[in-house]
Every structure is written in C-alpha cells, then in structure tokens.
Amino acid sequence: MAMGKYSRVDGRKSSNYCSTISMVAFVALCLVGVWMFMSSSVVPGQSSVVPASQESATSQGKQSTVENTKGFEDSSGDMPEGSSKEGESTENPNTGNQSDLQDDDKVTETQTETDSNPAGEENQVEKSQEDGDGKKEDENSGEAGSNTDSEEKENASGEKSESDEGEKTTTDSSENKNDSETEGGSGEKSESDEGEKSTEEGENKDVSETEGNSSESNEGSQGKDKAVEVFPAGAQSELLNETSTQNGAWSTQAAESQKEKSSQSPSDVKQDGQAWKVCNTTAGPDYIPCLDNWKAIRKLSSTKHYEHRERHCPDEAPTCLVPVPEGYKQSIKWPKSRDKIWYYNVPHTKLAEVKGHQNWVKVSGEYLTFPGGGTQFKHGALHYIDFIQESLPDIAWGKRTRVILDVGCGVASFGGYLFERDVLAMSFAPKDEHEAQVQFALERGIPATLAVMGTKRLPFPGYVFDVVHCARCRVPWHIEGGKLLLELNRVLRPGGYFVWSATPVYQKLEEDVGIWEEMTKLTKAMCWELVVIKKDTLNGVGAAIYRKPMSNECYNQRTKNEPPLCKESDDPNAAWNVPLEACMHKVPGDESLRGSNWPEQWPKRLENPPYWLKSQVGVYGKPGQEDFAADYKHWKNVVSQSYLNGMGINWSSVRNVMDMRAVYGGFAAALKDLQVWVMNVVPIDSPDTLPIIYERGLFGMYHDWCQSFNTYPRTFDVLHADHLLSVVKKRCSLVGLVVEVDRILRPGGKLIVRDNVETITEVESLAKSMNWDIRMIYSKEGEGLLCVQKTMWRPKEAELITSAIM
C-alpha cells in the first residue's frame, strides 16, 4: 500500500514533470519556428531583396493573401487546371469566400516553389477580416498548439526545396482600402457626394494613418500559395534585357543631338534611416528644379526669346522632397476631373480672374471648375472640334488624325475633349505664362507638358504629328525668318495639317492685317498649301488650315532658297538641347523611309508594325517588324496577367501614366482599353525609338533622367520603369532620380520597377526610408519586380535650396 501510495504520488510528480518538459519543448519549438520564419527570407540562392520586403511588410502592418497567383505571370502556364507539381503547397482551405472578407492592415508573404501556375486560374487577392484572425487565434489557441509541431516540421522540410528555386513574392492587396481612405475614408470627398464638405479632421486622419503605418508592428501571417511567375518564360524572357543601345541602325537621342549641336557650332546613395528634408524654395509645392533655377536665370544676358522659360538645371539634382499643399486631397477621378478639381490641390485663382469670362476656369467653393471653353471657343471645345472637321473633312478625327500637337494650350480643354474623338493631344505651354495652366490640365487628367518655343528645338522627333493646332497661342510665327514656324514644320508629318485660329485670320485691324500678309508670304515660301479659311459664327472666330507637302517637288521649283533647306547632315530627329535654325528639312523621298507614306488609320496603326521597319534590325536584335510584334505580345501578356490583376492597383483610379523607358510603346499599347493616357519617355541614351511610338498612334518625348522632368509635382498616378534605374545610376545619382519620382508622383500613386536585384534592393531601401508602402516585391534569377506606393508622409526639417530662391 505504501509503495502503491508513493508510487501514485511519484506518478503525479512524473506527470507534472513531463508536462513541464512538454511545455518547454513546445515553447522551444515555437521559438525555432519563429526563427525559421524570420530567417526563411535569407535562403541560399535567394536575392537580398527579400528580407527587406519582409521587414517592410511587417513594419507597415498590412496583410493580403494571394490565393491564386496567375495574375503575376508574364506567360501563361501549360498545366491543366487543378493540377500541381509534386510537392507543391496547396491552397489554404480556411481562406473562405472573398465576398465575406474585409480589408486588413497586414501583409502575407508568399514563398513559391514552382515556376508555373495551373492555366485558367484567375488571380484573386483576398482580404482577411480586420480583427477576426486575431480573435480566432485566441479562441482556438489549443488547436493551434496541437498543430504547431507538424506545421514546423513541414516548414523545416520544405525550406530546402524553396531555397532551390530562389523565388519570393510579397504582395499587398489592401488597394481598395487605401483608395477608399485617400478618397473618402480619410476625410476626402467622393466625387459623387458633391454636396458634402470634406473636413480638416479627415485630412489629418489621412496623414496620421499614413505616418502610423511605419510604427505598427503587427506580424503578417504566412500563407502557402501556388507557384508565381512574374517574368516571361522561354524566348520572351529575352525582352527583359535590352541589347546594345547602338544595335544595328539604332542610334541614341544623345548621340544624334550631340552630333547636331557640334555640327552647328559616382554618387552616394541615401541609406535606410538617413534623414530626409523638405525643399525650401520660392515655388514651394510647385517646385520644378530645371525651371526654377533662379541662380541660372539671373545670369541670362537676354530673355527676348523666352530663355528664362527654358530648362536651366542645377549642377546637382536636389535630394530634398517637395512639400504637399496644405489641404491636398486625392485627385478626382476621370472623367469628372475634366470638369472640376479640388481647389487646394492647385490653389491658384489668377487665371480664373483673367480668363473666367472666356470659360477657361472658375472658382466654385472648394472646387475649380472648367466649363470647357477657351479664348477661341467660349461656347465649348466640342463645338470647336466639330467646326474644324466640318471645315476640312479630311482631318477625320480619330481615324486619319490620331496624334496632334496643341501649342499654347491654356488649360488644355481642347485636348481634354478630343478624347471623345479618339485623338491624343500633346498640349504644351511655358511655365507661369498663365498661372498654373499646365498644372490645371494635368490635375484634370489631360496630357500636357511644360515647354516653350524659344531658342531650342522641342523634345520631339521629326515628322510625327498628324496635326499641329494653335488657337491664339501668342507665338510670333513670322519673325526672324519664320524660325518658330519652321520648328513646327520639322515635327509636322508630311501631308499633315496646321490649324491656325487667331485674330489675323478673321480680323481687319492694322496689326492683324500686317501679320496675315507676312504669314501668307512665309507659308507660300515653305510650300504649305492654304486649304481652307472658315468662319465659326457661333464663337465669332475663324480658322485657316494649311497642308504640308508630301514630296520635294515644290521645294525644288522655288526661285529663292528662302527659307533655306537644311543641310543634308542636319538630322530632323535630333531634338535634345539642339538650337533652332531657320531652315526646312526635305520630305523623305525614298518609299522605304519613314514619312514617305501616311500611317494606317487608327486603331490599325497601333498593332501593325510600321512599313519602314522592314529594312531595319530591331532593338532586341530581331528583324524590325518581328521585334515589334514580340515586344507587343510580351507587354500584352505582362499587363493582362500581372499588372491589371496581380499588383493590387485599382486601375479605375488611374488616369495619368508614364512609361519612363518606353521602347516600342508596347506597355502603353497594352493599356489601350483603359481610361488612361501614357506619356512614353525615351531616354536620350536609349535607342531612338520614339518615332515608332508616334507612328502607332501614341505619343511621348525625349528626356535625360539625370535631370528633372518638365512637369509639376504630383501629376502622375503610375510610373513604370523597366530596366531604367540600373542604367541611370551608372551616370548619375540614383537618389536624385528616386527623389524626382517622388516629386512627380501623386500621393497614393504607384511606382513599378523591373530591374536587376541589386537595383531593386536599393530602390526598396530608399522607398522605405521615405515611408512608402511596399506593395509587392519579387525576384528570380537575378531579376526583380517591385511595386511601391507613395504616401502623404513629408519630413519635418527643411533644406534651403539657394538656387531656387528668387
């Protein structure tokens, strides 16, 4: 009995002892599991970009579960639906129906094991309930404990196979929540609720929520998803890397322009944690480094030719952040933005005071409204647009005429309403000639850029615009040998039209009559045919429409060489910082050359390779037309399967897009069915493919990304950089370029970067240091994909930019 008694007591002690050992072991296993989870991002063969994204995802406290990852594929898989490779992790059965889930503020990091996804699956970005997961964990802690051992063993055994693939993806699918916060939930007024006032408390909430993201430390839950393939497989993967910029017949804009000008006469990277400062300048929230360099402007010997409106870039790109206007709100969505914008986003009223009677812009409470008028079309742009086509049916808006240049655009209502006729207008005007006119246009969602017809060529290639339009653009075309009109002749396509709606056309004042006589002499000498002069009785204005010749016959028959023909060595495509000359370029005579024939009608010209590519080798080394087709196929695949569905971008909120390194314009072409427009930028050190972009009915301009872009701050919703940053950082500061991206991107806007892993890591680090949200990051075989979102965060400390003080 005694032995039995003590035996029974010892048994209890043994039981307690075993329980204690079990608990210790359980806790130890949990710690090991946490350690494995935290260290799983640093897997042999995996890029260093992964742990940075994991840290960002955790610190920002946002969660998304990517259930089906087909949306990240650039090329479709070839596996039957529902099949999976051996050892492939299966979907989480507890994810539930997407319609039953709500937004959360956590991020799920998904490690993938295979390179393809079952075909036919739709990408779904699921949102977990806001506090439901935490409560369920508390209620089911016992069940969780019983399953921990087996889960940790699975993780341990699966770690090696995952590391062999070397892939990782982080996505943030809280896009809808972010959009609702920035447009309504954070105190910003929805466009449909026009009668409601957005409160100051709501604005403060938006900023505090954004800043608070960096201090939250909610852990993201780890999910098991099917394979993710962000980059194209097979032959298409070649398109991720550009061949030599001097491939075949392709020269660069830098080489072209430098040659033309001569014929006429390493940086520190800001690390994560380094303090940022706000730019202290005279322009304040509207600071444009290359146009607000007052130190250089004060040194100009003359401003007769608008030299003070041209680009004067500082010696070093600024590394401070431009402030956001007080009261700034998420921009109103297109198409409502065409008619009204938030006053505090562009708080300028001078233009409303000066031009309000012409229906340019009016102040209406917390809005600036745009009735759609202009100096020449007070009764609306659509009537004026139809008046032009009625005057000359051959204009054929949206068919023969697709891409036009609008000189001295005002608030760009003409270009804004041309969208209804399937026409793209590149509108431009100088900075501050009419206060914030281009800024108004861009805030409205209408394409526009800052430029001036002064002493240098416009940043466009030759023979690319179907129509050039000037409605009271206040440009003295006839002076100095017609130098400025000859610049329009350079960019106007042979057979294209110049629409001139100005007082000399229809008024009989002495000054107007004199200008008309001079213009008549000049246009005849340029071999332009005056096709029609027509009076618009409703608006009380008139328009003269001229046609540029399609051949050199008229040039050869002139008795005087005035204006003179340009030298044979003068390249009409050379446009970057090239001085203007009063000469005319001949029309291409060879049928195989660009400009000898009119492009196909829209929309056929978008998809079909230009006829003149037959004789050229493409940028990627294939025959020109084959190269073009492969590029278009690639970007259609990327956009449809990855960008539209797999990045959490709400494209209904996107209007202004920029492709920072366009090649053939394939990215822009793939977005043709969306209500967006794309500014295609061809860097000056890349193959000069901008003429191809115009030929297919798109538009763009040249630029040097070591300098600031000619646009106001906060003007683009999405910036796309495909293998650009790794090239730029060889010539200048990557920090300066990222700061420029921050300047031109709207709060809430997205930056998509495709580049090598080293560059992706640097950009991610800089984005985190500016408190941007890391929406998605992916790496494979040395290549990476990053999507980040700009927030409202601004530093507290200011930096005085002495060159930008008047």
Buried (B, 14 or more C-beta within 10 A) or exposed (E): EEEEEEEEEEEEEEEEEEEEEEEEEBEEBBEEBEEEBBEBBEBEEBBBBBBBBBBBBBBBBBBBBBBBBBBBBBBBBEBEEEEBEEEBBEBBEEBBEEEEBEBBBBBBBBBBBBBBBBBEBEBBBBBBBBEEBBEBEEEEEEEEEEEBBEEBEEBEEBBEEBBEBBBBBBBBBBBBBBBBBBBBBBBBBBEEEEEEEBEEEBBEBBBEBBBEBBEEEBBBBBBBBBBBBBBBBEEBBBBBEBBEBEBBEBBBBBBBBBBBBEEEEEBEEBEBEEEBBBBBBEBBBBBBBBBBBBBBBEEEEEEEBEBBBBBBBBEEBBBBBBBBBEBBBBBBBBBBBBBBBBBBBBBBBEBBEEBBEBBBBBBEEBBBBBBBBBBBBBBBBBBBBBBBBEBBEEBBBBBBBBBBBBBBBBBBBBBBBBBBBBBBBBBBBBBBBBBBBBBBBBBBBBBBBBBBBBBBBBBBBBBBBBBBBBBBBEBEBBEEBBBBBBBBBBBBBBBBBBBBBBBBBBBEEEEBEEBBEBBBEBBEBBBBEBBBEBBBEEBEBBBBBBBBBBBBEBBEEBEEEBBEBBEEEBBBBBBBBBEBBBBBBBBBEEEEBBBBBBBBBBBEBBBBBBBBBEEBBBBBEBBBBBBBBBBBBBBBBBBBBBBBBBBBBBBEBBBBBBBBBBBBBBBBBBBBEBBBBBBBBBBBBBBBBBBBBBBBBBBBBBBBBBBBBBBBBBBBBBBBBBBBBBBBBEEBBBBBBBBBBBBBBBBBBBBBBBBBBBBBBBBBBBBBBBBBBBBBBBBBBEBBBBBBBBBBBBBEEEBEBEBBEE
